[in-house]
Amino acid sequence: MPVFTFTGKNAAGEKVSGERVAENKQVLKAALARERISDSTIKEKGKEFVMPTFGSGKVATKDIAIFFRQFSVMIDAGLPLVQCLEILAANQENPAFQKALTGVRQTVEGGATLSNAMRGYPKIFDDLTTNMIEAGETGGILDIILQRLSAYVEKAVKLRSAVKSALIYPVSVISIAVLIVGALLKFVVPIFANLFTGLGVALPAPTRFVMGLSRFVSNFWWVVFAVVIALVVGVKQVRKHPKGRYVWDNMMLHLPVFGMVLRKIAVARFTRTLGTLITSGVPILEGLSITARTSGNAVLEQALMKVRKAIEEGRTIVDPLKECGVFPNMVTQMIGVGEATGAMDAMLQKIADFYEDEVDSATKDMLTLLEPVMISFLGVAVGGIVISLYMPLFSMIAKLAG
């Protein structure tokens, strides 16, 4: 049999690699999935073939939430698992999602569990989903787990929508301001520049500055786009490196106003994810690993992995949470009460509800604060250019009147 090399991530998020003997790549892929090794890249020794990643198509989070809701209703009604997957796949409008569900059905028909079948499509079904499904299969409460998954994804969609809505206004105002200023510098200022050159009048410093800026925009407009593209690419490259991603995420959390909103979002996601996992029967150590990997923030991820390590050493969850400096005192105190009373899952869900409402309030407050700032920025930018262009005319009128 051929020998394969593989690399991937285990349940703790650690990178693993090695060599295995298997009949083919599909057999090895299934074996790795059973061992909870995800995102695996497989190569046959002596060949440069890479195992393709399943589920690479884009599937909207909302579609996944609807899928889990429909799936739970069908399971609760007593329909066989394979039949549920067949019906749901047939009714899917997204080709990528339809293909993935068909593949899951075929794998389940071949004797695999639903969780292992879903692990073959990590772009659609993440670690949180597959671990909760596995817990539901083990405990015989798959319908309940699917309902919780649906509620979790729906709340995640709502939280993301709130953040996007908060960003639409400032981004729109800044974009309009840039377009207006660019149009003035490109088309209007040159007309005044030709007029002043013909008159031979002395120009004040603000007017000279605006005219110089106009010449730069007219001749080197591509530099502006190059700088913007370079910044975007640079940030992406920095975030690809673990240390760079940590520095960037830490900086974002400490931004004025916006950083506070990001902190509340991080707390809401952490408590909702961990609470959902613990409620579904996932062990707390594994739940912390999954929560860390799906947090979307390197600072929070590192903090949660330290918490996990501390719990492995026999400590309670409260002390390491306090030490990491990411979570507010109220959050750690409530988690401590939940741990002491044996109701930490319920306490985490209550904290998540509270902080999701806090995110809504914080985004509204941020918009209220940003609105006058944005309007002032637009007024100063446009008004400053207009006033600087009319200053020489005012000087000429004053001289003629004198």
Stockholm file with secondary structure:
# STOCKHOLM 1.0

chainA/1-402         MPVFTFTGKNAAGEKVSGERVAENKQVLKAALARERISDSTIKEKGKEFVMPTFGSGKVATKDIAIFFRQFSVMIDAGLPLVQCLEILAANQENPAFQKALTGVRQTVEGGATLSNAMRGYPKIFDDLTTNMIEAGETGGILDIILQRLSAYVEKAVKLRSAVKSALIYPVSVISIAVLIVGALLKFVVPIFANLFTGLGVALPAPTRFVMGLSRFVSNFWWVVFAVVIALVVGVKQVRKHPKGRYVWDNMMLHLPVFGMVLRKIAVARFTRTLGTLITSGVPILEGLSITARTSGNAVLEQALMKVRKAIEEGRTIVDPLKECGVFPNMVTQMIGVGEATGAMDAMLQKIADFYEDEVDSATKDMLTLLEPVMISFLGVAVGGIVISLYMPLFSMIAKLAG
#=GR chainA/1-402 SS CCEEEEEEECTTSCEEEEEEECSSHHHHHHHHHHTTCEEEEEEETTCCCCCCCSCCSCCCHHHHHHHHHHHHHHHHTTCCHHHHHHHHHHTCCCHHHHHHHHHHHHHHHTTCCHHHHHTTCTTTSCHHHHHHHHHHHHHTCHHHHHHHHHHHHHHHHHHHHHHHHHHHHHHHHHHHHHHHHHHIIIIIHHHHHHHHHHHTCCCCHHHHHHHHHHHHHHHHHHHHHHHHHHHHHHHHHHHHSHHHHHHHHHHHHTSTTHHHHHHHHHHHHHHHHHHHHHHTTCCHHHHHHHHHHTSSCHHHHHHHHHHHHHHHTTCCSHHHHHHHSCSCHHHHHHHHHHHHHTCHHHHHHHHHHHHHHHHHHHHHHHHHHHHHHHHHHHHHHHHHHHHHHHHHHHHHHHHHHC
#=GC SS_cons         CCEEEEEEECTTSCEEEEEEECSSHHHHHHHHHHTTCEEEEEEETTCCCCCCCSCCSCCCHHHHHHHHHHHHHHHHTTCCHHHHHHHHHHTCCCHHHHHHHHHHHHHHHTTCCHHHHHTTCTTTSCHHHHHHHHHHHHHTCHHHHHHHHHHHHHHHHHHHHHHHHHHHHHHHHHHHHHHHHHHIIIIIHHHHHHHHHHHTCCCCHHHHHHHHHHHHHHHHHHHHHHHHHHHHHHHHHHHHSHHHHHHHHHHHHTSTTHHHHHHHHHHHHHHHHHHHHHHTTCCHHHHHHHHHHTSSCHHHHHHHHHHHHHHHTTCCSHHHHHHHSCSCHHHHHHHHHHHHHTCHHHHHHHHHHHHHHHHHHHHHHHHHHHHHHHHHHHHHHHHHHHHHHHHHHHHHHHHHHC
//
